[in-house]
């Protein structure tokens, strides 16, 4: 079994090497015959980088298979351990040899062998995708991280969601391998939070007791000050500091946004009331499933720039009239946004909020700049006939806004529900990440809504009269300030 797996992994690596050599050979043959040799050379270089990325992934898969086979062979040769001490000593020796062969620390080798064990025993789709070269080693490690400490069935469901296109609840948007690792981690974490067998409320109640402030010295007279806080508090602090920093920017201001944000936070913490530092109200979107807001389900809400939060936290933010938070309701059947608040009636404000909800961040592939740091922009320029409508608007961050206007990168394909993708100067197209909306949880069986996770035959469709009474009928008045 192990020999066949290693053989398959070797074949996959050989395939990538052969493809890479074909790219190099075609480059040599076409250098003189191509009408535009530099364009041809650039395309070949991009093709070569693409093939090298696949080769790296396949090499990582081979490394996993070799390590797993080594572990199995070593255990087969060893005499049965007669005590826990002997078992521990044997494992230490095994890790030590892998560390020496790979020239890494024993701690790193031990972590790698644990990742190998999980990939070969519990994550077959991930290992297969790695061997096929469709995901990277970083993606595989993230899958291991996000499925650790969850039941096998939940781990299999998470893996299938992202790596099995035929799964009942397959992910929408970019394939996992087309997302940069940090964005894949965010999506995998969000899915794990929603589908974890233990309620997010219970996990949050446990974790909130660990809140703390940490101080870590660093080089060159610097230090790190970190706070482990509930998500709503941390997001509000971050967005408020960002808004204050933006207000301080101007032609005469030499500090960049990061420096201004840090200086603002220092002023607030040391002086209590910052002298000369604005204290604006940040506007943070809180996307809340309707039935969760009403207390009928415990489905997580989503905090802009963070991810899933306990529904009790979302209900508290709305019920307390927190003016820094802007509520967004989602459809109880599809999970798509319903509306963004009746106070944002004027078209410019409503469009800006809808863009924040549709995109969540800068839509450039791999960019993580959140919606507060982005700028509304016409996909097709106004002077070229572009309309001011959701399907012709994007919200790139300043860096990628500048990229659009100063290079050949072009956004394309925005719609009411999807952010624009991008076309590179090489002609290659890169999809934007987009949201992975899911049907919400239902507190009782219903029919008439295909794809709902708790649907059942033989029951009546739920009507408005069946739903709980909204305890926050005046919510728009609460957030109007």
Rosetta blueprint (number, residue, H / E / L):
1 X L
2 X H
3 X H
4 X H
5 X H
6 X H
7 X H
8 X H
9 X H
10 X H
11 X H
12 X H
13 X H
14 X H
15 X H
16 X H
17 X H
18 X H
19 X H
20 X H
21 X H
22 X H
23 X H
24 X H
25 X H
26 X H
27 X H
28 X H
29 X H
30 X H
31 X L
32 X L
33 X L
34 X L
35 X L
36 X L
37 X H
38 X H
39 X H
40 X H
41 X H
42 X H
43 X H
44 X H
45 X H
46 X H
47 X H
48 X H
49 X H
50 X H
51 X H
52 X H
53 X H
54 X H
55 X H
56 X H
57 X H
58 X H
59 X H
60 X H
61 X H
62 X H
63 X H
64 X H
65 X H
66 X H
67 X H
68 X H
69 X H
70 X H
71 X H
72 X H
73 X H
74 X H
75 X H
76 X H
77 X H
78 X L
79 X L
80 X L
81 X L
82 X L
83 X L
84 X H
85 X H
86 X H
87 X H
88 X H
89 X H
90 X H
91 X H
92 X H
93 X H
94 X H
95 X H
96 X H
97 X H
98 X H
99 X H
100 X H
101 X H
102 X H
103 X L
104 X L
105 X L
106 X H
107 X H
108 X H
109 X H
110 X H
111 X H
112 X H
113 X H
114 X H
115 X H
116 X H
117 X H
118 X H
119 X H
120 X H
121 X H
122 X L
123 X L
124 X H
125 X H
126 X H
127 X H
128 X H
129 X H
130 X H
131 X H
132 X H
133 X L
134 X L
135 X L
136 X L
137 X H
138 X H
139 X H
140 X H
141 X H
142 X H
143 X H
144 X H
145 X H
146 X H
147 X H
148 X L
149 X L
150 X L
151 X L
152 X H
153 X H
154 X H
155 X H
156 X H
157 X H
158 X H
159 X H
160 X H
161 X H
162 X H
163 X H
164 X L
165 X L
166 X L
167 X L
168 X L
169 X L
170 X L
171 X L
172 X L
173 X L
174 X L
175 X L
176 X H
177 X H
178 X H
179 X L
180 X L
181 X H
182 X H
183 X H
184 X H
185 X H
186 X H
187 X H
188 X H
189 X H
190 X H
191 X H
192 X H
193 X H
194 X H
195 X H
196 X L
197 X L
198 X L
199 X L
200 X H
201 X H
202 X H
203 X H
204 X H
205 X H
206 X H
207 X H
208 X H
209 X H
210 X H
211 X L
212 X E
213 X E
214 X E
215 X E
216 X E
217 X E
218 X L
219 X L
220 X L
221 X L
222 X L
223 X E
224 X E
225 X E
226 X E
227 X E
228 X E
229 X L
230 X L
231 X H
232 X H
233 X H
234 X H
235 X H
236 X H
237 X H
238 X H
239 X H
240 X H
241 X H
242 X H
243 X H
244 X H
245 X H
246 X H
247 X H
248 X H
249 X L
250 X L
251 X L
252 X L
253 X L
254 X L
255 X L
256 X L
257 X H
258 X H
259 X H
260 X H
261 X H
262 X H
263 X H
264 X H
265 X H
266 X H
267 X H
268 X H
269 X H
270 X H
271 X H
272 X L
273 X L
274 X L
275 X L
276 X L
277 X L
278 X L
279 X L
280 X L
281 X L
282 X L
283 X L
284 X E
285 X E
286 X E
287 X E
288 X E
289 X E
290 X H
291 X H
292 X H
293 X H
294 X L
295 X L
296 X L
297 X L
298 X L
299 X L
300 X L
301 X E
302 X E
303 X E
304 X L
305 X L
306 X L
307 X E
308 X E
309 X E
310 X L
311 X H
312 X H
313 X H
314 X H
315 X H
316 X H
317 X H
318 X H
319 X H
320 X L
321 X L
322 X L
323 X L
324 X L
325 X E
326 X E
327 X E
328 X E
329 X E
330 X E
331 X L
332 X L
333 X L
334 X L
335 X L
336 X L
337 X E
338 X E
339 X E
340 X L
341 X L
342 X L
343 X L
344 X L
345 X L
346 X L
347 X H
348 X H
349 X H
350 X H
351 X H
352 X H
353 X H
354 X H
355 X H
356 X H
357 X H
358 X H
359 X H
360 X L
361 X E
362 X L
363 X L
364 X L
365 X L
366 X L
367 X L
368 X L
369 X L
370 X E
371 X H
372 X H
373 X H
374 X E
375 X L
376 X L
377 X E
378 X E
379 X L
380 X L
381 X L
382 X H
383 X H
384 X H
385 X L
386 X L
387 X L
388 X L
389 X L
390 X H
391 X H
392 X H
393 X E
394 X E
395 X L
396 X L
397 X E
398 X H
399 X H
400 X H
401 X H
402 X H
403 X H
404 X H
405 X H
406 X H
407 X L
408 X L
409 X L
410 X E
411 X E
412 X E
413 X L
414 X L
415 X L
416 X L
417 X L
418 X L
419 X L
420 X L
421 X E
422 X E
423 X E
424 X L
425 X L
426 X L
427 X L
428 X L
429 X E
430 X E
431 X L
432 X L
433 X L
434 X L
435 X L
436 X L
437 X L
438 X L
439 X L
440 X L
441 X L
442 X L
443 X L
444 X L
445 X L
446 X L
447 X L
448 X L
449 X L
450 X L
451 X L
452 X L
453 X L
454 X L
455 X L
456 X L
457 X L
458 X L
459 X L
460 X L
461 X L
462 X L
463 X L
464 X H
465 X H
466 X H
467 X L
468 X L
469 X L
470 X L
471 X L
472 X L
473 X L
474 X L
475 X H
476 X H
477 X H
478 X H
479 X H
480 X L
481 X L
